Amino acid sequence: MLEGEIIAQSVKDFFTKPMLKIAVVPLLLTLIIMLSLFYLAAGYGFDSLQIYIQQTQNGQDVFVDEQAPFYFVWMTTLMAFLFKYSITSWLVGFLVYTVGTLFIMMFSVFTTVIIIGFLTPMILGILHQRHYQELPINGFGTMMTPLFIAVKSFLIMIGLFFLFIPLYFIPLVNILAINFPFYYFFHKMLNHDVASTILTDEQYAIIHHKKANAFRFRTLFLYFLSLIPSLMLFTAVFFVIYLGHAYFLELRSLNKKENNSKLIEQDLEN
């Protein structure tokens, strides 16, 4: 099946009643989480942070309310230190305006990716019943594997984010430097959720060895789609469907090759 046909079939499956019902879940949960965090921060007051920064720049002592949320205390203390010096003050200002807006957008993407991970078996189960009933589903990993992958991918993403800081000041290159860590996390989480639900460890190793770049291009395509504001909230289920079709087709091809090999061996024995 051509890539365009896979996409077309994925769109058709997405607009079926069962899939649209599931699509509402990540949308609602992500919105609830984001609104809760926003009102929590707004309740304490973003204006307080601006006051603390101004006090630091004027050489005044900064006092942080002990009743403030822990993340606000940590952020205020860090800001107070950085804004003491003109060089770091300019650097922080640049990062806040360039990376800050991206962080808000990407936070919704990451939240949706994590939520959709819990719905992946249900989505792929429906896909399996509709198109691939002849194929056995034998997932690999344990209950703790997704958590391990999430923590590992997140830490590597943070490391890449800091490693690429010098590149953020180079025009055009900074676009790639900022997005690569985010894409790494996106790819690892989405690809693992789908592959580990459908394939065995051995099947995944075979397919990954031959088709790793093909799936990287697929997740890259999906990552670009996720950068469209709010689109990720509605289409996360489509992402799983699309990768699910790709892995199911690879599994079907792999099974055919294995069956053909067994038939050849039987003919030789006879």
N, C-alpha and C positions, 0 to 999 in steps of 0.2 A: 504494500500500500504506500502511495506517495505521501510526502509530508503534508501537502495541501489537503489530501483526502482524510488524513488523521485529524487535522484541525477542523475540517468541515464536520466530521462525525462527532468530534468532541463538542462542537457548538450545538449540534442536534441533541446530544445526550444531556447537555447542560440545561436546555430549555424544556426538559421533561418535568412532570409534576414532582416526582420524588426528589430530583436533584435541586429543584428550586426551593423545596421545603428545607432541605439541608443548608442551602446557601444563606438562608435567613439567620442561622445560628451564629456563624462568625461575624456577620454584620452587626447583630445586636450586642453580642458579648464585647466586641472591640469598641463599639460606641460607648457602652456602659463603663468599661475600664478607662477609656480616655476622658470621658466626662467626669468620672469620679476623681481621677488624678488632677484634672484641671480645677475642679471646685475645691479640692483639698488644698492645692497650692494657692488658689485665689482667696480662699478663706483666711489664710494667714496673711496674705498680702504681698504681691510682687513689689509694691512700692517700698517695703521695708528694705529689700535688697538694694534698691537704688540709693536709699539713705545711707546704708552702711558703706557703699562704694564711695559716695561723696565724702563721707567722714574720713575714709582712708586716704583719699586724694588730698584732703585738706590737712592731713597730719593729725587728725583727732583720733582718740582711742575708740575702738569699736567694741560695743557690747552686744552680745547675741542673747536673745531671750532664751532661757533654759527650757521654756515650755514649747519652743519651736520644734517642728519635726526634725528628725536626725539628719535627713538629707539637706534640709535648709541650713542647719548649723554647719554641716560639712562644706556646703557650697559657699556660704558666707565667709567662713574662715579662709578658704582657698582664694576667693576673690579679694579679700582684704590683703592677703600676702602679695598676690600678683599685681594689684593696682598701686602698690607702693613705688614701683619702678616704671619709668616711662616706656621702656622697651617692652616689658611684659604687659603693661597696660594696653599698648597698641596691639600686641599680639592677641591678647584675650578679646579685645573689641572686635578684631577681624574674625576670629574664630566664632564668636557668639553670633555675629550677623550672617556668616556664610554657612557654618555648620549647624547652628541652632535651628534654623528653619528646616534643614534637611533632616535633623534628628526627629523633629515633630512628625514629619511625613513618614520617615522610616520606622518610627516607633509603632505606628499603626500597621505597617507591613509585617514587622516581626511578631507583633501580637497576633495578627491574623494567621501567620504561618504556624505559630505554636498551637493556636486553637484548632486549626484545620488538621493538625496532626492527630488529634483525638477522633476526628470524624473520618479520617482516611479509610480505615477498614470498612466502614459503612458504605462510603462512596464506591470503593472498589468492589465491594460485595454486590452492589446493584449492577455495576458495569459487567462483572463476571457473569451474572445471571442473564443479562441481556445479550451478550455477544460471545462469551468465551466459556460456556459451560463444560466443554470437553477438556479444558485445561485444569489441572489440579492446582490449588493455591497452598503453598507451603512456606509461610513466612519464616524468617530467621531472626535471631536475637531473643532477648528476654524482656521482661517488663521494665527493667532498669536501663536497657540499651538506649531508648530514645532520650532519656534524661541525661545519660552520659554524653551522647552525641550533641545535645543542645548545649550543655555546659562547656564541652571542649570547643565547639564551633564558636560559641560566644567569646571565650577567652582568646582564641586565635583572632577573631574579628577585632577585638579591642587592641590586641598587640599590633595588628596590621594598621589600625587606625593611627596609633601613635608613631609607628615606624614611617608612615608616609607623610607626616607633618611637614617636612621640608618641601615636599612636592605640591603642597596646597597653594603655594605662592607663585607657581608657574602656570600661566594661562593655558587653557585646554587640558594640559596634563593634570591639573588639579581636579578636573571633572572625573577623570578615570581614577585618580588616587582616592577620592572621597567615596566613589561608588564601589570600588573593588572589594573592600572589607564587607560592605553590606551584601554584595552579590555572593561572596563566599558563604556567609551565614545562610542566605536564602537558598542557595544551591544545595548545601549540605543537608539542611533540614528537610526540604521538600523532596529531594531525590531519595534520601534515606527512608522517609516515611512511606513513599510509594513502593520502592524496591523491596524493602524488608517485609512488606505486607503480602507481596505477590510471590517472590522468589525464595528459593533456598539459598543458603550461603554459597554453595557451589555454583548454582545457576547464575547468581549475581556476579561471582568472580569471572565466569566465562563471558557473560554479556558485557561487563564493565571493561574487560580486557580488549574486546573488539569494538565496542560502541561508546566508549567513555566520552569522546569528543562530541559525538552526535547528541548525547544527553546534556552535555555542557551547553551546546548551542540552543537546545530546547529550553533549558532553564534560563539562559541569557535572554532569550526572546520573552519568556514569561516575566523576567525581572524588569525588562523595559516596559512591559504592560503595567506592571505594578507601580511604576513611577508616575503613571497618570493619576492625578489627584482623585482619591476616593474609589478608583476602579478596583483596587485590590480588595476592598471591603465587599464588593459584589461578586467578584469573579474568582475567589480563592478555590471554590469547588471546581470551576473549569480547569484550573491549573492541575489539580489532582486527576481529573478525568483525562486531560491531554497526556500527561506522563503515564497514567495508567494504561491507556491505549498503546502507547509506545512500548511499554514493558510487556504487556500481554502479547503483542505481535512478535516481539523478540523471543518470548517464551514459546510461542507456537512454532516459530521457525526452528528454535533449538530442539523442540520435541520431535519435529519432523525429521531432522537430521539424525537424531538418536534412533528413531524408529527405522529409518532407512539403513542405518549401520547395522542394526540388529537383524534386519531381513537379509542383508548381504552376508552376514556371518552365518545365518541359518542355511542359506543357499550353498555356501562353501562347505558347511558341515555335511549337507546332504549330497 
